[in-house]
Amino acid sequence: MSNERMTYKDSGVDIDAGNTFVKMIKPLVKATTRPEVMADIGGFGGLFSLNSSKYKNPVLVSGTDGVGTKLKIAFMADRHDTVGIDLVAMCVNDIVVQGAEPLFFLDYLATGRLDPAKAADIVKGISAGCVQAGCALIGGETAEMPGFYADGEYDIAGFTVGVVERDNLIDGSSITVGDKLIGLASSGLHSNGYSLARKVIFERMGLSIDSIIPETGNTVADELLTPTRIYVKSILNLLRDFTINGIAHITGGGLLENIPRVLPHGCKAVITKGSWQTPDIFTMLMQAGNIEENEMFRTLNCGIGMVLVVPDAQTEDIMIRLSGLHETAFVIGEIAKCDAGAEAVDMI
């Protein structure tokens, strides 16, 4: 047995690299601050003072998520400055469907060996996502775990908290027959279905990360690393002036499994296929992978990232407002009566 002195760094954990990383990200964190934030990063817990006088009966809404195997694309391309946007998007889009304004965000980054520059790129994306969502990045955790992750790989997870007045909480209970379905266009695959997409693109089609996808004109890296669209500010804007009876974030499970999550008993969604513009990447995956249409609709967002259930009488005005907010939107269907035992979503 050797008597040679050992340090934590000898085991693969570099405390100095961690300190360097924290210094690098401080400006990125500062860019997301809100008046309610009470402390800089570095403490044991993030401090956020909820202005209780602003609310009559506030309800806190929380959400947590990751990015999934989209990270494999970031590893292959060695590009890490957009997956943080995806991380924020997957969390804040989940809570805004209940009418909640995202207040703050925390992240968790785990890796085998901390590369401060790469980690700072990740946080650059998280900061950008928080700015888009209007929430503050108030803390996080960076875990260096030698031997646990493959060299150059990492995982990230996020957590957000938002607030909504109890009377304004959106839970789908007010959805009625005759309501219209408005679909907000996605920016691409977002952060779901990447295990299927990778299998089709790299195994079935034999493309590489730098290959040009003929159908889109983009490289595989550019197409698959397009960040998830964050809908928070547009939806909060609508809620100030219009009635929205239900909202579904179209993530894993696609249109077929996410819309029923907000429907009350006795209602079903009738969606008109072809009523929106499907991005070429989805058509390519369907054809190259010989994927059945139903499988597409229950796995991928197919070009619709968020579905709003709105009163028929307000549909036209909401569509005009969405255009002004630079959202591409489509009326994709309506709510109909659902008989006992029938499917909650009809694609016609």
Number of C-alpha atoms within 10 A of each C-alpha: 3 4 5 5 6 8 9 9 11 9 11 15 18 16 13 11 15 18 11 14 20 18 12 18 20 15 12 19 23 15 14 23 22 16 10 14 18 13 14 15 18 12 10 9 11 18 16 16 9 14 9 9 7 9 13 11 13 18 16 15 20 20 18 19 19 23 25 17 17 22 22 17 20 19 13 14 16 14 17 21 20 21 29 27 27 26 28 36 28 27 24 33 26 27 24 29 26 22 25 28 24 28 26 27 27 19 23 15 18 19 22 20 22 25 16 19 15 16 22 21 20 22 27 23 22 29 27 20 28 28 18 18 25 19 23 26 30 26 20 18 13 16 16 21 16 15 12 13 15 11 11 14 18 21 17 20 21 24 20 24 20 22 22 22 17 15 10 16 19 22 17 20 12 15 22 21 16 17 24 27 26 23 25 24 22 24 18 25 27 27 27 23 21 21 12 15 22 20 14 21 20 13 12 14 13 10 16 16 17 13 15 16 19 11 12 13 12 15 17 21 20 18 18 21 24 17 24 26 24 26 22 22 16 16 23 15 13 15 13 8 10 16 16 24 22 26 28 25 25 29 24 16 18 23 27 25 17 21 24 18 15 21 25 17 14 15 23 23 27 20 20 15 13 9 12 19 14 17 18 17 20 19 15 17 20 17 11 13 17 11 14 10 9 11 13 20 16 19 20 27 30 24 22 29 26 27 25 22 29 25 23 14 11 14 20 12 11 20 17 12 17 19 12 11 14 9 17 17 21 18 19 21 22 21 24 19 16 18 12 10 7 12 13 24 21 15 13 9
